[in-house]
Amino acid sequence: MTPDFLVTHSGGFHADELLSTVVLTRVFPEARLVRSREKAWTAPAPDRIVYDVGGAHDGELTFDHHQSGAPLREDGRPFSSFGLIWRRFGADYLRAMSVPERDLAAIHADFDSGFVLPVDLMDNGALSPSEAGPLLAGLTLPVLLETLKPVFDETAPDAEDRAFHAALEIARRFVEAAISRKAASLRARASVLEAVAGAGAGRVLELPRGMPFQSALEESGADHLLFVVHPRDRDWALTGVRLRGGGFAQRADLPEAWAGLTDAALEAVSGVEGARFCHKARFIAVAATREAALEMAQIAVREAERVAS
């Protein structure tokens, strides 16, 4: 199926059809985007995909969720147009984003549960932005995207369309960044698991570069690892490993005596030539060389074992 037109409603926009448009315009880059409420456009036809308008859903060419009997997820929660479009075209979108086939199913499901579902629920009134907390309610993605609508007294005939297309590019950046990070996380997983195997019973994990490691480390069951060392652009980082379950608590903190010190002061206290910085919260330190970073890591391990004993 190669549609000539991608049709959604005109006027004010919401996050669901905006994000649906991100997906569809990537999958069908040659199709013309039409924003209209005219029956001539919103009626089903073989040359178009109609979404978030039209009052019909067939899962192939029409994807509305406002009508009586609109489709629900297996758990009974409602879809918005975004969820319906993602269910049908999400895998095609990921392929267009060059996601490896082996990772498609995992990323599709993860993105659906962590990104698409909240949009679906908010669009249907099944989730309130206030549930993010009073300070964050206005910073949820659907709310932020809708702030890009024209203000009430902006009366230019093309104001809504101009705002939609401007918001579309911002929404696209968010979706693509989220997908890219999920794909990168899976690539990192393989590297972390390989490094864990090489670390054996040691307490320090050395990685070939900075990368997300927490989830893979938890998956590996290597709870004995306390610190991670890896190169940066011009120096080396030494970081702690967070406890399971989120939050900022670590398996072990860097030595208290290092907190907030830099350069000569840190070298003097640590006894390590090339020690450059330790954050006052003791979750990261920086060294000039690999050797200095590993030496600092071993000192941190000994201190953590002493404190724990």
Secondary structure, 3 states (H helix, E strand, C coil): CCCCEEEECCCCCCHHHHHHHHHHHHHCCCCEEEECCCHHHHCCCCCEEEECCCCCECCCCEECCCCCCCCECCCCCECCHHHHHHHHHHHHHHHHCCCCHHHHHHHHHHHHHHHHHHHHHHHCCCCCHHHHCCCCHHHCHHHHHHCCCCCCCCCCCCHHHHHHHHHHHHHHHHHHHHHHHHHHHHHHHHHHHHHHHHHCCCCEEECCCCCCCHHHHHHHCCCCCCEEEEECCCCEEEEECECCCCCCCECCCCCHHHCCCEHHHHHHHHCCCCEEEECCCCCEEEECCHHHHHHHHHHHHHHHHHHHC
